[in-house]
């Protein structure tokens, strides 16, 4: 059943996915099988197509070179979501995740909204927690940070531009559909959902929830990651020796707006 025409069609589907680079819209083996049946009158079995797709993916899989970062060089950041109970009410919070690339030390903060003020406030608090500033901060193309463009062509929002200048770091943006460029923090998001938010945490206030998250981050410093020579806490100390020092005062993450005000005329 696997004629050259069938193999060519399956290969073309996978090549199309590679060009589009969409994580959510791509061909599954089932979708390829359905298209073969509908468009080419394929009469073979779905298992046969699944096996072929697996073989072709193994041959064409994009190679990745593991990234290595010197101490103090970079930090990856990302947003995630999690369900919690605040004051007895079940709601979804936005989870800001940061991770130093050398030590893998994490910092987590929960916010009601994923907006520019929360984004800037989170970075200020993360820098204070780590006691310094990395040379580079790696993020995706979220609108809280990017005005337009993507990757190397991104233009920062005004607030992020001001914060980067205040702390002296370089803002790096990932290419579309390239989660491997910030895989450390994406792995952290999944780890937190599985290990911190199961069972669903309960707190009276958002501030209490953030205290619980901070406690989890401190406990994680005792963790030793496979392949690392020391635990996370020891490596964090090395990271901190190479971080830029904090500026004399913290950046104010409030939202600013220019307005005009006219005094009413007074009758004489």
Secondary structure, 3 states (H helix, E strand, C coil): CCCHHHHHHHHHHHHHHHHHCCCCCCCCHHHHHHHHHHHHCCCCCHHHHHHHHHHHHHHHCCCCCCCCCCCCCEEEEEEEEEEEEECCEEEEEEEEEEEECCCCCEEEEEECCCCHHHHHHHHHHHHHHHCCECCEEEECCCCCCEEECCHHHCEECHHHHHHHHHHCCEEEECCCCCHHHHHHHHHHHHHHHHHCCCCCCEECCHHHHHHHHHHHHHHHCCCCCCCCCCCHHHHHHHHHHCCECCCCCCCCCCCCCCCCCCCCCCCC
